């Protein structure tokens, strides 16, 4: 095998997510081709920030720390990948893609994640040092649909944060987008976030 051919094989393995040392065999004639990995948002597709540009991190396996508290238990059975976005100030965002494969199971997961947002706010509000409020911002007509949620938290020591979360689905893949910064509901860029969510779902495949 030439160096050029070998490099091409290794690159293909990396894209397919195979670990080093996996045995390779020729695919039988007529075998199904592995579905392409879902795509992620670009930094420019996040809600515009008034005074700081977004930067995008690398696509990483797992679940971002910022989503573990609300969604960790619901995602234990799935492999997922995420990308984190930052600004120079107090605003951050994450996108999580979960490839379930089966459309019915993906629909069930999306439904559960929508419910988990509300449950998460209820858990936060039960903390005597935190007051949390929830708002539903409705559904979006994109692919198999998406829902947008918002919640604001106020801590006893004075910290105030606002978050927007959306759960969307395209076939057997679910995507979750979360945005947050210091502030309250009045500071939430709901219209721009809905546009970001629509782009995220449309862009998966």
C-alpha positions in Angstrom: 0.0 0.0 0.0 1.4 3.4 -0.9 1.8 6.1 1.7 -0.9 8.2 -0.1 -3.4 5.2 0.0 -2.6 4.4 3.6 -3.1 8.0 4.6 -6.5 8.0 2.9 -7.6 4.8 4.8 -6.6 6.3 8.1 -8.5 9.5 7.4 -11.6 7.5 6.5 -11.3 5.6 9.8 -11.0 8.8 11.8 -14.2 10.2 10.2 -16.0 6.9 10.8 -15.1 7.2 14.5 -13.3 3.8 14.7 -10.7 3.4 17.4 -7.1 2.4 16.7 -6.6 -1.3 16.3 -10.0 -2.1 14.9 -9.9 -5.0 12.5 -10.7 -4.1 8.9 -12.4 -6.3 6.4 -13.8 -5.6 2.9 -17.5 -4.7 2.9 -19.6 -7.3 1.1 -21.2 -6.3 -2.3 -24.4 -4.3 -1.8 -23.7 -3.5 1.8 -25.2 -0.2 3.1 -22.9 2.8 3.2 -22.3 4.4 6.6 -24.5 7.5 7.0 -22.5 10.8 7.1 -21.9 12.4 10.5 -24.3 15.2 11.3 -22.9 18.7 10.8 -22.5 21.4 13.5 -23.3 25.1 13.6 -20.5 27.5 12.7 -19.7 30.4 15.1 -21.2 32.9 12.7 -24.6 31.1 13.0 -25.0 31.9 16.7 -27.2 34.8 17.8 -25.1 37.9 17.2 -23.3 39.4 20.3 -23.4 43.1 20.6 -19.7 43.6 21.4 -17.8 40.3 20.9 -17.4 37.7 18.1 -18.2 34.0 18.7 -15.4 31.4 18.4 -16.1 27.7 18.0 -14.3 24.9 19.7 -13.5 21.5 18.2 -16.1 18.8 17.8 -15.7 16.5 20.8 -17.1 13.1 21.8 -19.5 13.1 24.8 -21.8 15.6 26.5 -20.7 19.1 27.4 -20.4 19.8 31.2 -23.0 22.6 30.8 -25.6 20.1 29.7 -24.8 17.3 32.2 -27.0 18.6 35.0 -30.1 18.8 32.9 -29.6 16.0 30.4 -27.0 13.6 31.8 -29.3 10.7 32.8 -31.3 10.9 29.6 -28.3 10.5 27.4 -26.5 7.6 29.1 -27.5 5.1 26.5 -26.3 7.1 23.5 -23.1 8.1 21.8 -23.0 11.9 21.1 -20.7 14.7 20.0 -20.7 18.4 20.8 -19.2 21.7 20.0 -18.7 24.6 22.5 -18.9 28.3 21.5 -17.5 31.2 23.4 -17.3 35.0 23.3 -14.8 37.2 25.0 -17.4 38.3 27.6 -20.1 36.4 29.5 -21.9 34.6 26.8 -21.5 30.9 25.8 -23.3 28.2 23.9 -23.2 24.5 23.1 -24.6 22.2 20.4 -25.0 18.5 21.1 -25.8 16.0 18.3 -27.1 12.5 19.2 -27.3 10.0 16.4 -30.0 7.5 17.5 -30.4 5.9 14.1 -34.0 4.8 14.6 -36.6 7.6 13.8 -39.1 6.4 16.4 -36.4 6.2 19.2 -35.1 9.6 18.2 -38.6 11.1 18.5 -38.9 9.5 22.0 -35.6 10.9 23.0 -36.5 14.4 21.8 -39.7 14.3 23.7 -37.9 13.3 26.8 -35.3 16.0 26.5 -38.1 18.6 26.1 -39.5 17.4 29.4 -36.1 17.3 31.0 -35.7 21.0 30.5 -38.8 21.7 32.7 -37.8 19.1 35.2 -34.3 20.7 35.4 -35.8 24.1 36.2 -38.0 22.5 38.9 -34.9 20.9 40.5 -33.0 24.2 40.4 -35.9 26.1 42.0 -36.0 23.6 44.8 -32.6 24.8 45.9 -33.1 27.3 48.7 -30.3 29.5 47.3 -31.7 29.6 43.7 -34.9 30.9 42.2 -35.6 29.6 38.7 -38.3 30.4 36.2 -39.3 28.7 33.0 -40.8 29.9 29.7 -41.8 28.0 26.6 -41.1 29.7 23.3 -43.0 27.3 21.2 -42.2 25.0 18.4 -40.5 25.5 15.0 -41.5 23.9 11.7 -38.1 22.5 10.6 -37.5 18.9 9.5 -39.2 16.7 12.1 -39.7 19.8 14.4 -38.0 21.6 17.2 -39.0 23.2 20.5 -37.5 26.3 22.2 -37.3 26.8 26.0 -36.0 29.5 28.2 -35.1 29.7 31.9 -33.8 32.3 34.2 -32.0 31.8 37.5 -31.3 34.2 40.3 -29.0 33.2 43.1 -29.1 34.4 46.7 -25.6 35.9 46.3 -26.9 38.1 43.4 -25.9 36.2 40.2 -28.6 36.3 37.5 -28.4 34.1 34.3 -30.6 33.6 31.3 -30.6 30.4 29.2 -32.3 29.4 25.9 -32.4 25.7 25.0 -33.8 24.0 21.9 -34.4 20.4 21.0 -34.8 19.5 17.4 -34.8 16.4 15.2 -34.0 15.3 11.7 -34.9 11.6 11.2 -32.9 9.5 13.6 -30.7 12.4 14.9 -31.5 14.8 17.7 -29.7 18.1 18.3 -29.7 20.2 21.4 -28.6 23.9 21.3 -28.1 25.8 24.5 -27.2 29.5 24.9 -26.6 31.4 28.1 -25.3 34.7 29.6 -25.8 36.9 32.6 -29.2 38.6 32.6 -32.9 37.9 32.7 -35.7 37.1 30.2 -35.5 40.6 28.8 -32.0 39.9 27.7 -32.7 36.8 25.7 -32.4 37.0 21.9 -35.3 34.7 21.3 -35.9 35.6 17.6 -32.2 35.1 16.8 -32.0 31.9 18.8 -35.0 30.5 16.9 -33.1 31.3 13.6 -30.0 29.5 15.0 -32.1 26.5 16.0 -33.7 26.3 12.5 -30.2 26.5 11.0 -28.9 23.8 13.4 -31.6 21.3 12.4 -31.5 22.1 8.7 -27.7 21.7 8.7 -27.6 18.3 10.3 -27.8 16.6 6.9 
